[in-house]
Amino acid sequence: MIDGRLFTRNFLLEGIRETESWSRLDSVLMEGFRLQATDVVSALSLRKNPNEAQTEDDLVYPLLSAVGWTSRDVQPNASVKARLDVPDALLYPDIAAKTLAGGLNDWERFQHGSCIVEAKRWGRPLDREEKGRKGEDGTPSSQILRYLRRVEERTRGKLR
């Protein structure tokens, strides 16, 4: 997020290249990641109508692991009482943070996380509701913004 908004397409395609983090990337490591990502995306594209869970398992988690995000909790509940705000995963900066969080209630674990994941099936529009598909009510971008607001409440705006 940047200033409470999701990234713009322009930032992801152009603006990111002007950041300090981008300039520090190792070109050899990036090429290795590009090749791995190409293989993962190609394999997923051969699946007929992959659902959300298949997209997570075959694409999202392999790519996250490839860039070093290996410590995670799956389906953590950010709500104290009901299961209203449940992103697909909470990523931790390292195993120590995950271990520390493990002794807490789900909704308290977010204070030790660094990032949340909310995946959708391959090809799912993220900016609009898609009528006629069971289980796909609402707009995914609104859902992730709601999760981010809840996480901000849980962490007082201070993810690790």
N, C-alpha and C positions, 0 to 999 in steps of 0.2 A: 504494500500500500504506500501511496505517497499522499501526504496531507489528507488522510481519510478516504481517498478514492482509489479504486482499482487502477492498475496501469492502463495507459492509453495505448492504442495500437501504434501510434507514432513513436511513443517511448520504446516499446518493445522492438520495433523495427529499426529505429534510427537513434533516438536519444540515449539509449543504453550504452551505445558505443562511445559516448562522451563522458561516461562516468569513470572515476578513479579505479573502481573495482574491475571494470572491463579492461582498462589499460594494463593492469597487473596480471592478466591471464596469460598462462604459458601456452604458446601456439601449438606445441607438440602435444600437450595434454588435451587441448581443445580439439585437435584433429582426431585423437583417439576417442574422445567422447562423441564427436560427430559421427564417426564410423559406427560406434556402438549404438548410438541413437538411431541411425539409419537402419541398422539391422532390426532393432526393436520395433520401430514404426512399420517397417516392411512386413514383419511377421504379423503384427496386428492387422494390417490392411488385408491380409489374406483370409482373416476370419470373416465369416458371414454374420453381419449384424452383431458385433460384440456388445454385450451389455455393460453396465457400469462396473460390476465386480470384475469382469474379464479385462476391461480397460485398465482398472487399477492394477490388477495382478500382472498383466502382460506388458503394460506400458509405464504407468505412473511410478510404481515402486522400483522396477529395474532402473529407470532413469534417475530417480532420487538416490538410489544406492550408488549409481555410477558417479554421482557428484559428491558422495560422502555422507548422505543422510541415511544412516543405517539404524539409528536408535529412534523408535517410534512406539506409540500406543495407537492401536486401531480402534475406531469408534468411541473416542472418549466423550463423555457427557459433560457439557459445559453448564447444564442446568442443575440447580440444587435438588429439585424435587422430581419433575417429570423428565422424559427424554425428548425435550423440545429442540435443543441445540446440540446436535451430534455431528461434528465434522467427520470425515472419513479417517483422518489421522491427526495426531499431534506429534510433531517432530522435535526431538531433543538435540541439543548441541553435541552431546556425548553420552556414553553409557552411565557415567556418574550422575548426570542430571536425571536420567530415566530411573536409575536406582533410587535416588532421593525422592523422586515423585511417586514411586511405586507404593510407598507407605501411606499415601494420602488418598482422600476421596477423589473420584474422577474430576470433579469441578475444581478442586484445589491443585491438580497436577499442572494446569495451564501456566502457573507462575514459574515453572521450571522448563517450559517448552520454548522453542524459538519460532515455530511456524506451524500453521495448520494446513491441512490438505482437504480439499473438497473436489472430488473427481466426478465426472459425468461420463456417460457412454460416449464412445467415439462418434463424432458427428453431431452431437447434441448442441443446438444453439444455446449460447450462454446468456444472451441478452433479451430473450423473449420466451414466453410460455409456449409450450408446444401442445396443442389440443389433440385429444384422441389417443394418447399413449398412456396406458395405465401406470400410475406411480410417478408420473412426470408433471405433476401440478406445480404451478408457480414458475417464477423466473430464477434460474440458477444464480445470476449475479446478485439478485436481492437476497437469496439464501446465504451466500458467502458474506455479504455485507452484514447480515444479521449475526452470523457466527463471529465475525470480527468484532462487532460491538459487544457481544457477550464476553468474548475473550478479553477485550479491553477492560470490562468491568471486573473480571476475575483477577486480572494482573495489574490493575490500576495503570494500564498503559505501558507496562514495563516487561515485555517479553525479554528473555535472556538473549 
